[in-house]
Amino acid sequence: MSDKEKKISIETGEAGKGVSEIAEEANTEELEERALSVFSSERNEDLTALVFCLITTFIVLLFTKWLA
């Protein structure tokens, strides 16, 4: 196996589906940026879901007060 083909195994746990293999010469800064962008997008999705839940709750409470 040549130097360029050497792989490093990284334990990623259950959230990362076990073990990932990357090239020994991989650009770690790029990998870190990709990982952080995933967390950022999940955070945005969570905030969007929270806003929709709050709006829905407000509307339900508003209509139940009017109907009762």
N, C-alpha and C positions, 0 to 999 in steps of 0.2 A: 504494500500500500504506500503510495507516495505521500509526501508531506501535505499536499493540498487536499488529499482525500481523508485525512484523519478526522475523526468525529469525537465530540465530547458529549457524554450523556449527562443530562440535567434532570434531577428529580423534580417534577412539577406538582406532585400531590394529586389528590382527587379532582380538584378544580381544573387542573391542567391536563387531565386524562393520563396521568402516570409519568412516563419518561419521554423527554424530547431529546433529539440528537441534533446538534449543530456542528458546523465545520469549526475546526480548531482556530482557523484564521478569520472567523466571522466578525463582522463589525458590531461590537457589543453596544455601541451607542445607538445604532439603528434598531437593534433588538429592544433596547430599553425604551426608545421612543414609541415603538409599536405596542409594547406592553402598556405603557402609560396611556396611549390613545384608546386602547380597549377599555381601561378603567374609566376614562373620561366619558366615553360614549355610554357606558352602563350607568354612570352617575346621571347623565342627561336623561336617559330613559326613565330612571327612577324618579327624577324630579317631575318629569312630564306626567307620569302615572299618578304621583301624589297630587299634582294640580288638578287633574281630571277627577280624582276621588273627592277632593275638597269641593269642587264645583258641583259635582253630582249630589254630594251630601247637603250642600246649601240649598240646591233646588228642591230636593226631596223634603227637607225641613220646611221650606217656604210654602210648598203646596200642601203639606199636611196641616200646617197652621191655618191656611186659607180654607181648607175643606172641613176642618173640625169645628 
